[in-house]
Amino acid sequence: MSTHPLASIWASFNARTYLQEYYGDVGAENLAYLQFFARRFAALPPQNTLLDFGSGPTIYSVISAAPRVARIVLSDYLAANRAELTLWHENHPQAFNWQPFVATALGCEGLEATPAAIAQRIAEIQQKIVAIRFCDAALDQPLPGWEERFDVLVSNSCADAATNDRTTWQQYLKTF
């Protein structure tokens, strides 16, 4: 693993606190993200595999992607974020509740967000997640041990969170 300048900050990162603070409700900013993803993925022809690079502890970026891809790989640098993703993927009772986001995303897609539709989309996402992996944009191989190519890459604010240095940020974007 690489050593990042912000590693000391990340060491104290609490994924659940982050989720509660920024995803406790959909809100205007998250609604804009969900609308964006609904539009982008609606225009995407069916694909095989999507990588969400630097997922954080979140799944909002893959909600509207699920009907358009066969497989989803979530990845993050922090073990705490991967643990939150795993709780949700395994339908653990302590997992963060993404139902309001799924309901909103369905609405953004022009679908009725019935309890059955929400449950169906959640099951579809969980079924299509084939891996939750460590990633590090500072490595030559940012997804260690993964050889398969991806048809779709999503990375929301990952490089922004990984460095406060513009040159390093640009290098991370090239790695993707």
N, C-alpha and C positions, 0 to 999 in steps of 0.2 A: 504494500500500500504506500501511496505517496504521503508526504507531509505537506499539508496546506497551511498557508499563513493564518487562516481562520479556524484551524483545528481546535484551538482552545475554546472558541465560542461554540463550536458544534458539539464539543464534549458535554456541554451542559444543556444541550437542546432537548426539550421535552415535547415529543411529538403529539401527545394527547392535549397538552396545553395549547399548542399551535393550532390543532384542529378545532378546539373549542373557541379559540379567539377569532380565527379567520374563516371558519366554516360552520360556526354555530347556527348561522342562518344564511340563506342564499344571498340576500342583499344585492345592491345594484352592480357592484364590481363583479361578483361571481355570476350574476345573471348575464352580464356582457360576455364573459368567458363562455358560458354555456350556449349562448346564442351564436357566438363565433364558431364553436366546435360543431354545432348543429348544421350551420351553413356549409362549413368546409367539408365535413364528412358526408353530407347529403350529395355533394358534387363529386365525391371520390368513387371511382369504379371499384367493384369488389376486389379486395386484396387478400394476400395470404397472412402476413405477419406484421404486427405493429410493435414497435419499441417505444415505450415512454421512458426516456432517459432523464433521470433525476426526478422521479415521480413525487418525491417527498412522501408523506403519509397519505396522499390523496389519490382518488380514482376519477375525479371529475372530468379529466381530459379524455378518458376512454369511454364515457357513457354513450355518447353519440357515435363513437367509432365501432362499438361492438357489432352492430348489424352489418357492417361493411368489411370486417376482417374475420379471418378464421382463427387466428391466434393472437394473444396479447402477452407481451413481456413487460413487466414493470421492473424498474431498477432505481436504486438509490445508493448513495455513499454511506448514509447513516443506518446503522443497525436498528436504531429506534424507529425509523421510518419504515424499514422493511418489516419490522415486527408488527406495526400497526396495519400494514397492507396484508400481512399474513393472517392476522385476526379477522379482518374483513373477508378475505378470500375463503377462509375456512368457516365463515358464518358463526364465529364465536360470539356468545352472548355479550361479551365486553367490547366488541368491535364498535367503532364509530358508526353512527347512523347516517348513511348516505341517501336514505329514502327521499328527503326533501329535494336533494340535488337531482336524483333520478327523475322524480316527478316533474321538476322544472325543465329538465333536458327533454323529456318526452313532449312537454308542451311546446318547447322551442322547435321541435321536429314536426309539430302540427298533429301530434297524437294525443289522445285522451289519456290522462294520467290516472287511470283507475287503479285500485289496489292490486288487481290481477296483472295489469300492464307493468306496474312498478316491480312487482315480484318477478315477473317474467324477464324484464330487462336485467335485474340484479342477478338472477340465475344465469342468464346468457353471459354476462360479463364474467362472473365467477367461473363458469365452465370454460370460457375462452382464455382465461389467464393460465398460461402454461409454465410460467416461471416468475419468481420475484428474486432479482439478482442484485449483487453488489455492482456498482459502477463507479468510475472515477475518470473524469475528463482529463486529468493530468497524466494518465497512463497512455503508453503507446497503443495498447489494446484496452480501450475504456470499459469494455464489458469482458473482463478476464474469463477465459475458458469458453467463450461463445464464438463459434465459427460461422454460424448461419447468417446470411444477409437478411436485412429487413426491408420490406416494401414501403413501410410508412414509419417515419420518425417524428415523435412529438417530444418537445423539451421546453417546458414552461419555466422561465426564470432560473433555470439550473445554473447556467454560467454566471448569472448575476449574483446568485447566492454563494457561489464557489470562490469568488474573488472580488476584491475591490480595486484591482489593478487592470487598467484597460488593455494592456498588451497581453496579459495572461488571459483575460476574457476573450480576446480575439483568437488566441491560440486554442482555447477550449472550443470555440465555435467551429474552428477548422477540424478539430478532432471528431466532431459529430459527423 
